[in-house]
Amino acid sequence: MSEMDHLIRTAELFKVLGNAARVGVLLTLRDGEMPVGRIAEASNLAQPVVSQHLKALRSVGLVTCCRHGKEVRYSIADQHVLHVVEDALAHTAENLAGAQH
C-alpha cells in the first residue's frame, strides 16, 4: 500500500467516525460482543439504523461480526479503535472544560 493509499484509508476511517451515532455504537461495544438488538436498545436507536451504522463501521474495519447460530454479534475490531475514540472524547472534554473558564 502506498503512502497516499494509507492516508486515504485513514481519512475514510475518520469520515465514518464523524457521526455521533456511530461513535455511540462503538462506545456501546466497549463492554464486549453483542447482537444488533442489544446495541439498538443500549444506544436508543432503531435496529435498522444501527444495522446501517454497523455496516459503515465494518467497511473501514472498526467493527467485526461473528455468527452464533441465527444471531450475528458485533464487536470492536481491536483496542486501537477504542483508544482513538476515548482519546477524542478526552480531548473534547478538555476543550469544553477550558472554554468554561
N, C-alpha and C positions, 0 to 999 in steps of 0.2 A: 504494500500500500504506500502510495506516495505521501509526502507531507501534506499536499493540498487535499488529497482524499481524506486523510486523517482529520484535518481541520474542518472539512465539510461534514464529516460524520459527527464530530464533536458539536458543531453548530446545530445540527439536526437534533441531537440529544437535548441541548438547551431549549430549542424551539418546542419540543414536546413537554419539557418541564415548565414552559411558560404559561401553563394552565393551572389555576389554583385547585381545581377538582382533581387533576392528575397528581399533583403534589399530595393532596389529601389521601388519595388512594394509596400512594406509596407509604405514607405515614401509617395508614391502617394496616399495611402489610408488615410493619415493624415487628409485630408480635408473632409473625410466622405465617405459614401457608394457610390459605383459606379459599373457600369457593366464592363465586360471584355474588350469590345471595347474601352471604355474610358480609362481604365487602360493601354491598349496597346498603345493608342495614347500618353498618358502622359509619358510613360516610353520608348517610341521609340522601342518597341519590337513587334514582330508579335503576333497576337492574340493566335495562338496555343501554342506559347512559354509561354505567360502569363498564359494561362489555366493550363499548366503543373506546373508552379511555384505556382499558387494558390492552386492546388491540394496538393503540398508538404506542403505549409503553413497551409492548413486546416488539414492535417494529424497530425500535432503537436499542433493544437488548436490556431494558431496565427491569423487566419482569420476565419470569419464566412460568410455564404451566406444566402440570403433571396430571394425567388422568387416573382417577381411582374409581374403577367401575364406570358408572354413568356420570360421575361427578368430576369436574375439572377444577383443580385447586391451583391458585396462583401464589407466587412468592417473589420477593425481591431477588434479582439476579445475583447480586453479590454485595458485600458490605461497602464497597466503594460508592455504590448508588446511594445508600443510606447516609454515608458521610457527606456526600455532595449536598443532599437535601438538608441534613441537620446543620451543616456549616452555613448554608444560605439562610436558614431560619435564625441562627445565632447572629449572623450579620445584620439581618433586618431588625432583629430585636435591639441590637446595639444602636443602630441608626435611630430607631424610634425613641429609645431612652435618651440619646444625645439631643434629639430635636426637642424634647420636653424640658430641657434645662436651659 
